[in-house]
Amino acid sequence: MIASGNYNIEKIDEVDTEERFKREQVFIDTLSTLNQHKCYSQFRDNYNRQYFLAHRDKTNCNCGGIYTYDHKARHFKSQKHINFIS
């Protein structure tokens, strides 16, 4: 369809950057468009928010170091932690 030039692009609405994915999803759901990929999902948005909130906390280690959940393995391999447990 695009190769044959059988399409047109129209500016439908103006929204701020925070609402653009939600608004685009409304148009994808209501109109017949070529783009059927979900650009916004309430589940994905909530999951990302909950994951971020759950993993942003810093943990104090007995060795005196501080690490986050994502860097726990890296901290346990650090020289500071290894020297403390030896």
ROBA-500306 format. One record per atom (N, C-alpha, C): residue number from 1; residue in one letter; atom name; y, x, z. Coordinates in nm, 3 decimals, padded with zeros to 5 digits. Layout:
BEGIN
NUM A CA Y X Z $
...
% end
This chain:
BEGIN
1 M N -00.118 00.082 00.000 $
1 M CA 00.000 00.000 00.000 $
1 M C 00.125 00.087 00.000 $
2 I N 00.129 00.190 00.083 $
2 I CA 00.245 00.277 00.089 $
2 I C 00.257 00.359 -00.039 $
3 A N 00.144 00.407 -00.092 $
3 A CA 00.147 00.486 -00.214 $
3 A C 00.200 00.405 -00.332 $
4 S N 00.174 00.276 -00.334 $
4 S CA 00.221 00.193 -00.445 $
4 S C 00.365 00.147 -00.426 $
5 G N 00.423 00.171 -00.309 $
5 G CA 00.561 00.132 -00.284 $
5 G C 00.577 -00.015 -00.253 $
6 N N 00.470 -00.081 -00.215 $
6 N CA 00.471 -00.224 -00.188 $
6 N C 00.495 -00.250 -00.038 $
7 Y N 00.609 -00.210 00.012 $
7 Y CA 00.644 -00.231 00.151 $
7 Y C 00.795 -00.232 00.165 $
8 N N 00.844 -00.282 00.277 $
8 N CA 00.986 -00.269 00.308 $
8 N C 01.001 -00.249 00.458 $
9 I N 01.106 -00.181 00.497 $
9 I CA 01.133 -00.151 00.638 $
9 I C 01.259 -00.226 00.677 $
10 E N 01.250 -00.302 00.786 $
10 E CA 01.364 -00.377 00.835 $
10 E C 01.389 -00.343 00.980 $
11 K N 01.516 -00.336 01.015 $
11 K CA 01.553 -00.317 01.155 $
11 K C 01.556 -00.456 01.218 $
12 I N 01.466 -00.480 01.310 $
12 I CA 01.451 -00.613 01.369 $
12 I C 01.529 -00.627 01.498 $
13 D N 01.526 -00.523 01.580 $
13 D CA 01.583 -00.535 01.713 $
13 D C 01.625 -00.397 01.761 $
14 E N 01.724 -00.393 01.851 $
14 E CA 01.763 -00.269 01.916 $
14 E C 01.732 -00.282 02.064 $
15 V N 01.659 -00.184 02.117 $
15 V CA 01.625 -00.183 02.259 $
15 V C 01.644 -00.042 02.312 $
16 D N 01.652 -00.031 02.445 $
16 D CA 01.664 00.102 02.504 $
16 D C 01.531 00.175 02.497 $
17 T N 01.535 00.302 02.524 $
17 T CA 01.415 00.385 02.505 $
17 T C 01.302 00.349 02.600 $
18 E N 01.333 00.295 02.716 $
18 E CA 01.228 00.261 02.813 $
18 E C 01.150 00.136 02.771 $
19 E N 01.212 00.047 02.697 $
19 E CA 01.148 -00.079 02.658 $
19 E C 01.093 -00.076 02.516 $
20 R N 01.110 00.034 02.444 $
20 R CA 01.076 00.033 02.302 $
20 R C 00.927 00.011 02.275 $
21 F N 00.839 00.068 02.354 $
21 F CA 00.696 00.051 02.330 $
21 F C 00.651 -00.092 02.362 $
22 K N 00.707 -00.150 02.468 $
22 K CA 00.673 -00.289 02.501 $
22 K C 00.718 -00.383 02.389 $
23 R N 00.838 -00.360 02.340 $
23 R CA 00.893 -00.446 02.234 $
23 R C 00.815 -00.429 02.105 $
24 E N 00.779 -00.305 02.072 $
24 E CA 00.700 -00.280 01.951 $
24 E C 00.565 -00.351 01.960 $
25 Q N 00.504 -00.350 02.078 $
25 Q CA 00.374 -00.414 02.095 $
25 Q C 00.386 -00.565 02.074 $
26 V N 00.497 -00.624 02.116 $
26 V CA 00.519 -00.768 02.095 $
26 V C 00.518 -00.798 01.945 $
27 F N 00.587 -00.716 01.865 $
27 F CA 00.591 -00.738 01.721 $
27 F C 00.455 -00.715 01.656 $
28 I N 00.382 -00.615 01.702 $
28 I CA 00.249 -00.589 01.647 $
28 I C 00.157 -00.707 01.675 $
29 D N 00.168 -00.765 01.796 $
29 D CA 00.082 -00.878 01.832 $
29 D C 00.119 -01.006 01.758 $
30 T N 00.248 -01.027 01.730 $
30 T CA 00.290 -01.154 01.671 $
30 T C 00.299 -01.152 01.519 $
31 L N 00.328 -01.038 01.460 $
31 L CA 00.343 -01.029 01.316 $
31 L C 00.221 -00.965 01.252 $
32 S N 00.203 -00.989 01.128 $
32 S CA 00.098 -00.922 01.054 $
32 S C 00.153 -00.789 01.006 $
33 T N 00.113 -00.681 01.070 $
33 T CA 00.165 -00.549 01.035 $
33 T C 00.051 -00.457 00.998 $
34 L N 00.084 -00.348 00.933 $
34 L CA -00.017 -00.247 00.902 $
34 L C -00.059 -00.172 01.028 $
35 N N 00.035 -00.154 01.119 $
35 N CA 00.009 -00.080 01.241 $
35 N C -00.063 -00.170 01.341 $
36 Q N -00.190 -00.147 01.362 $
36 Q CA -00.267 -00.225 01.458 $
36 Q C -00.300 -00.146 01.583 $
37 H N -00.250 -00.023 01.592 $
37 H CA -00.274 00.063 01.709 $
37 H C -00.187 00.016 01.825 $
38 K N -00.247 -00.003 01.940 $
38 K CA -00.169 -00.047 02.056 $
38 K C -00.077 00.065 02.102 $
39 C N 00.051 00.038 02.103 $
39 C CA 00.147 00.140 02.146 $
39 C C 00.179 00.122 02.294 $
40 Y N 00.149 00.007 02.350 $
40 Y CA 00.176 -00.016 02.491 $
40 Y C 00.064 -00.100 02.549 $
41 S N 00.017 -00.058 02.663 $
41 S CA -00.086 -00.133 02.733 $
41 S C -00.048 -00.138 02.880 $
42 Q N -00.042 -00.257 02.935 $
42 Q CA -00.008 -00.271 03.077 $
42 Q C -00.109 -00.196 03.163 $
43 F N -00.237 -00.203 03.125 $
43 F CA -00.340 -00.131 03.200 $
43 F C -00.315 00.019 03.197 $
44 R N -00.287 00.074 03.078 $
44 R CA -00.265 00.218 03.065 $
44 R C -00.142 00.261 03.142 $
45 D N -00.036 00.180 03.138 $
45 D CA 00.086 00.211 03.210 $
45 D C 00.060 00.215 03.360 $
46 N N -00.011 00.115 03.412 $
46 N CA -00.043 00.112 03.555 $
46 N C -00.137 00.225 03.594 $
47 Y N -00.235 00.256 03.509 $
47 Y CA -00.328 00.364 03.538 $
47 Y C -00.254 00.497 03.546 $
48 N N -00.167 00.524 03.449 $
48 N CA -00.092 00.650 03.450 $
48 N C -00.004 00.661 03.574 $
49 R N 00.058 00.552 03.612 $
49 R CA 00.145 00.553 03.730 $
49 R C 00.063 00.579 03.856 $
50 Q N -00.050 00.510 03.871 $
50 Q CA -00.134 00.528 03.989 $
50 Q C -00.192 00.669 03.994 $
51 Y N -00.233 00.722 03.879 $
51 Y CA -00.288 00.857 03.874 $
51 Y C -00.183 00.958 03.917 $
52 F N -00.062 00.942 03.866 $
52 F CA 00.046 01.033 03.902 $
52 F C 00.075 01.028 04.051 $
53 L N 00.085 00.908 04.106 $
53 L CA 00.116 00.894 04.248 $
53 L C 00.004 00.949 04.335 $
54 A N -00.119 00.934 04.292 $
54 A CA -00.232 00.982 04.372 $
54 A C -00.246 01.134 04.368 $
55 H N -00.203 01.198 04.261 $
55 H CA -00.226 01.340 04.245 $
55 H C -00.102 01.427 04.259 $
56 R N 00.010 01.370 04.299 $
56 R CA 00.131 01.451 04.311 $
56 R C 00.145 01.512 04.450 $
57 D N 00.069 01.463 04.546 $
57 D CA 00.081 01.511 04.683 $
57 D C 00.033 01.655 04.696 $
58 K N 00.105 01.732 04.775 $
58 K CA 00.068 01.871 04.799 $
58 K C -00.014 01.878 04.927 $
59 T N -00.111 01.967 04.927 $
59 T CA -00.200 01.984 05.041 $
59 T C -00.179 02.122 05.100 $
60 N N -00.168 02.129 05.232 $
60 N CA -00.155 02.257 05.300 $
60 N C -00.295 02.310 05.331 $
61 C N -00.318 02.434 05.294 $
61 C CA -00.447 02.497 05.319 $
61 C C -00.440 02.577 05.447 $
62 N N -00.554 02.600 05.510 $
62 N CA -00.559 02.681 05.633 $
62 N C -00.516 02.825 05.609 $
63 C N -00.525 02.871 05.486 $
63 C CA -00.485 03.008 05.455 $
63 C C -00.333 03.024 05.448 $
64 G N -00.260 02.913 05.455 $
64 G CA -00.115 02.918 05.448 $
64 G C -00.062 02.880 05.311 $
65 G N -00.150 02.860 05.217 $
65 G CA -00.109 02.822 05.082 $
65 G C -00.093 02.672 05.067 $
66 I N -00.025 02.633 04.963 $
66 I CA -00.005 02.492 04.931 $
66 I C -00.053 02.469 04.789 $
67 Y N -00.126 02.359 04.767 $
67 Y CA -00.176 02.330 04.634 $
67 Y C -00.175 02.180 04.610 $
68 T N -00.175 02.140 04.483 $
68 T CA -00.189 02.000 04.447 $
68 T C -00.334 01.976 04.406 $
69 Y N -00.369 01.851 04.389 $
69 Y CA -00.506 01.816 04.352 $
69 Y C -00.547 01.883 04.222 $
70 D N -00.456 01.887 04.126 $
70 D CA -00.487 01.945 03.995 $
70 D C -00.512 02.095 04.002 $
71 H N -00.456 02.163 04.102 $
71 H CA -00.468 02.309 04.110 $
71 H C -00.553 02.356 04.228 $
72 K N -00.637 02.267 04.278 $
72 K CA -00.721 02.300 04.393 $
72 K C -00.818 02.415 04.361 $
73 A N -00.886 02.408 04.248 $
73 A CA -00.982 02.513 04.211 $
73 A C -00.910 02.646 04.191 $
74 R N -00.793 02.642 04.127 $
74 R CA -00.718 02.765 04.105 $
74 R C -00.675 02.827 04.238 $
75 H N -00.636 02.743 04.334 $
75 H CA -00.597 02.794 04.465 $
75 H C -00.714 02.860 04.536 $
76 F N -00.832 02.797 04.530 $
76 F CA -00.949 02.854 04.597 $
76 F C -00.991 02.988 04.538 $
77 K N -00.954 03.015 04.414 $
77 K CA -00.984 03.143 04.351 $
77 K C -00.874 03.246 04.372 $
78 S N -00.763 03.205 04.435 $
78 S CA -00.650 03.297 04.452 $
78 S C -00.684 03.406 04.554 $
79 Q N -00.619 03.518 04.540 $
79 Q CA -00.643 03.632 04.629 $
79 Q C -00.606 03.598 04.773 $
80 K N -00.499 03.521 04.791 $
80 K CA -00.455 03.482 04.926 $
80 K C -00.564 03.403 04.997 $
81 H N -00.626 03.308 04.929 $
81 H CA -00.730 03.225 04.990 $
81 H C -00.858 03.305 05.013 $
82 I N -00.894 03.388 04.915 $
82 I CA -01.015 03.469 04.929 $
82 I C -01.004 03.566 05.045 $
83 N N -00.887 03.629 05.062 $
83 N CA -00.867 03.721 05.174 $
83 N C -00.873 03.647 05.308 $
84 F N -00.825 03.523 05.312 $
84 F CA -00.826 03.446 05.437 $
84 F C -00.968 03.410 05.479 $
85 I N -01.054 03.370 05.385 $
85 I CA -01.189 03.327 05.423 $
85 I C -01.285 03.445 05.444 $
86 S N -01.246 03.566 05.403 $
86 S CA -01.335 03.681 05.421 $
86 S C -01.325 03.739 05.560 $
% end
